[in-house]
């Protein structure tokens, strides 16, 4: 009988440099992240030192230009790094994706002077970013946000609250979307706000079902003043900037979902190979073999889907629909696969002695963040059929 159990993921990488990069990531994961992941998630400990290490290693800047401290890596490579990190600990994979999202506005829409002044520290200076779009009363309907920025001389003064902010209260900088004009999408602008700005505060972190090591909190702007040169892009361009960032961010979430699903499958394969019932390994039972075959097929499909979307992005082609498809499929698959992993482990899967119950709780979040999966279906349908009739 051939050896049964998890196998290393075979990566399709375009260069020798990228292959060396993935080898570095796998070594770092095994040494620094995986050994303490379960314990730290159980206690809700945020691994800030891991993010400093990722920054020092150049892993928080991969898809950005080397002229500003980036890694000059295509999204195809960056996302596979995110997948490896998420497989070890979703808090780290998701945090890397969120940091990359927070840098997107300045990197893609900032002036040359803004990028030169701020990006090197954001990308490689040990800083951690957060992205502030959602509010207590505006989630999926992001264009209805109420946080307002008012011009006062050489400053903008920001008033309002943001909700569901990953790294809220811990971030060194926030990319903030605020209203500067009339209601609707055209009245929104983007700002880069320092994490230590006076009058910026955060609430206690939310008590979440999963991802307990990743802080999620409301962030309050009670007259936060930022210089006028910290507005990113043109006044009123903020909603377009936000949508552009989310398109790329959805690919990060898809990669996280595939990594989490792969971790759940690997745990289930190990258990099935070692556990015996009725005098035979569980791996011999056809019903269970069919389950893992379906799980593996969904993982391979999801990986191919997010990589295909990434390659479109790298080639400068439109990828909004493909990103929405990848986010939708991969996160739904992760929910199914982690649930099946719990089932395969039986009673043990429902206990905290094994990580699959944590994987299942973590997976639920991925169907919600960066636009719920219902929103992804709207994005896909609009691309195929056009806008809904009034």
N, C-alpha and C positions, 0 to 999 in steps of 0.2 A: 504494500500500500504506500503511495507517495506521501511525503511529509505534508501534514495538513496544518494550516495556521496562517497568520498574517504575513504578507509579502511586502517588501519595500515598494513604494509607489514609483513606477517608471515615469520619469519626467521627459517631456519633449522640450529641450532647451536649445536656443539658437546659436549659442557661442560657448567656447571653452570657459570664458570668464563667468558666464551664467552658471555653468556646471560647478565651477569652484565656489561660487556664491551659495548655491544650494547645499553644497557639502559643508560650508561654514555654518549655515543656518541649522542643519541637522545636528552638527556637533554642539552648537550653542543650546539647542533645544534639549538634548539629552543631558547636558551638564547643568544647565541653569534653570530650566523652566519645568520640565516634566516631573522631576523628583518631588517637588513641593506643591504641585498644582492642586491636588485634591485637598490637602490640609489648608492651604491658603484660601481656597474658595469656600471651604466649610466655615472658616473664621471671618470671611469677608475682608481679607487683607489685600490691599491694592499694591502690586509689585512695582512701585515707582523706580526702584533701582534697576529692574529689568529694562525699563524704557530708557534709562540713562545708558545702559549697556548697548541697547539697540541703536541708540543715537551715535554713540562712540564707534560702533561697528559699521555705520553707514546704512543701517537697515530701516531708518525712519525717513529716508530721503530718496529712495531708489528711483521713482519715476520722474524725478525733476532734474533740471539742467545742472551739470557740474560747475558751470560758471557761478552758480549761487549756492554751491555746496551739495548738489544732488548727485545721484548715482548714474544718471544717463541710461537707466535701464528701461526697456519697453514694458508696457503694462503686462504683457504676456509673462514676463519673468517676475515682476513685482507681485502679481497675484499668486503665483506659486509659492513665493516666500510667505505671503499672508496665510495661505492654506496650511503650510507646515507649522506656522506659529499657532494657528487656531486648533490644529490637531493636538498640539501639546497642552494648550490652555486657551480657551476661547477669549478670556479677558485680554490676553496679550494680542491675539490675532485681531479682535475687534478694535482694541485700542490703537493698533497700528493703522488700521483702515480709517478710523475716525481722525487720527492725527493727519494722515494724508489728505483726507477730506477738508480739514481745517486749513491746510496750506494751499489748497487748490485755487481759491479766489485770488489770492495775491500772486501766485505763480503764473496764472493764466490771464488775469485781467489787470494786475497792478502795473504801474508805470515802471520804467527802467530804474528810476531813482528809488522807488518804493521797494522793488525787489532787491536792489543792491543793499539797501539799509537794513531790511528786516529778514529776508529769506535765509541768509547763512546761519543765523542763530536759530531760526525756526526749524531748519532742516538738520543741522548737525551740532547745535549748541547745547544739547541736553534738555531742550524745552519740550513741553507737551502741549498740544493744542486741543481746542474744543470747537464745536460747530453749533451756532445758536440760531435755529430757524423756528422750531416748534414753540408754541406758547400754551398756557393753560386752556385757552379757548380756541386755539387754532392748531390743528395737527395736520390732517390730510388736506384741509382747506388752508394751505399755507399763505395764500395771497390775502387772506383776511387778517393777517397779523396786526397787532395794535401797538407794539413797542414803537416809540416815536423818537426820532432824532431831529432836533431843532438847531438851526444855525445861530450861533451867538458870537459875533466877531470872528476871531480866528479859530474857534472851536465848534464842535458839534456837541450838544448835550443830549444824552440818551436817557429816556425814561421808559420803564416797563419791566416785564418779567418774561423769561424764557423757561421752558419746561422740558423735561426728559433729556437733559444735557449730559451726555457721557463725558466724564472728567470734570463735571461741574463742581466748582469749589477747589479743584486741584490744578486746573490748567494754568499754564503760563501765558497763554494768549487765547482770545476768543474771536472767531469770525462771526460777526453779528449782523443779522438782517433786521433793518428797522425802517419804519415809514418816514419818509421825508416829504411826501406830497399827498395827493388825493388818494382816496380809497382805491383798492385794486392793485393788480400786479405792477402797473407802471409807476406807482408811487413809492417804491421800495428801493433802498440803497444798502450797500454793504460797507462794513467798517471793520477795521482791525483794532481790537481793544486789548490793552495789556491786562494780564490777570491780576495785577496788584493795583489797578486803578482805584483811586478813592471813590467811595460810594458804590462800589461793586461788591455785592455780597451773595452768598449762596445759602440755600436752605439745607436742612439735614438730608442726607441721601435717601432716596426711595428704598423701601423694604421690598425687594423683588423676589419673585419665585426662583429665578436662576441668575446666573452672572453676578453672584454676590460679591465677587472681588472687584467688579467694575463699578465705580461710583456713578450714579445717575441722580442728578439733583436739579432743582429749580435754581436759576441764576437771576438776581435782581439788579436792575440798573436804576438807581435812585439819584438821577442827576449826574450821571457819569460823563465827564468831559474828556473828549479826545480831540487832538489837533485836526484841523481840516485836512491835512495831508495824510490822514489815516483813513479817509474814505477811499474805497477800492472801486476803480472804474468810474463811470459817469454817474451823476445823480439820476436816480430812477432806473438804473441798470441792474439793481440788486437781485430782482427776481430771476432774470435771465442768468445771472451769475450763480444763483442758488440751484437752478435746474441743471446747469452745466456740471456743477459739483456733484449733484445727486446722481447724474448718469454714471459718472465714474465710480462714485461711492457704492452704487448698487453692485458693481462688479466685485468690490471688496467684500461685501456681505455674502455674495454668492461663493466666493473663495472660502470665506470663513465657514459657510454651511457645509461645503464639501469636506473641509478639513475635520470638522466635528463629526460628520457622518463616517468618514474614514476611521476615526478614532473609535467610534462605536462598533463598527464592523470588526476592526482588529481585536477589540476586547471580546466580542462574541466568538470569533474564530478561535482564539486562545482557549476560551472556556469549553467550547464544543470539542476541541481536540483533547482536553485533559479530563473532562467530566465523564464518568461512565454510569450507565443505567442498564439494567437487564443484562449485565455482563458485557456490554459493548460501549465504545465511545459514542457520545451523542452525535458526533460527526458522521456516524454511519446511518442515521435515520433520515429517510428520504424527505419527509416533511420539513425537517430542519435544514437539510441541504438546499431545498428549493427556496426557503426563506433567504438564506445567505446569497444564493444566486441572484435573486431579485434585488437584494440590497447592493450587491457589487455592481450590478447593471445600472442601477440608478446613480451610483457614485460616478462611474465612468461616463455616463451620459451627461451628468451635471458638469463634470470637469471639462468635457469636450465643449459644452455649451458656453461656459464662461471664457474659455480660452479662445473660442471662435469670435466672441464679441470683443475680447481684448485685442485680437489681431486686427479687427476692423478699426478699432480706435487707434492702434499703432500705425495703421496705413492711412489715417486721416479720413476714413469713410464714416458716414453716419452710423451710430451704434445704439441709439436710444432704445429702439424696439428690442434689439438683441440683449441689451443690458437688463431691461425689464423682464424679458423671458428668462434670462439666467438667474436673476434674483428670485423670481417666482418659482421656477422649477427646483433650484438647488435648495431653497429654504423649506419648501414643502417636502422635498425628498428627505432632508435632514430630520424633519419631524417624524416622518414615517420610519426611517431607519433607526433612529434612537429609540423609538417606541418598540420596534421589533427586537432591538438588542436587549431591552429589559425583558421582553417575553422569552427570548432564547435562554436567558440566565435564570428564568423562573423566579422563585422566591428570593434568591440571592440578588437578582437584578433590581429588586424593589428595596434593597437595603443600601445603606451608605458604605458598606464594606467594599462595594464595587462601584466604579465610576459611571456606569451606564445610566443610573438614575439621575445623576448630575447632568450628563449629556442631554437627556430628554428634557429636563427643566430648562437648560440653556438654549436648546433648539427653538423653543417657542418664541423667544425674543426675536429671533432672526426673521420670523414671518411678519414682524411688526415694524422693525426699524428701517430707516431709509425709504419710507413709503410702504404701507401695508401691502400685502399681496393682492388685496382687492384693488388698490390703486395701480399696481403693476398690470392687472388685467385691463384697466381703463386705458393705460398708456399704450398697451399692445393693440387694443381694439381701435383706438383713435388713429394709430399709425396705419392700420389696415383699412379702415372704413371712413376715416375722417371724423370731424367733431360731431357730437350728438346734435340733433335738430333742436331748435329753441321751442 
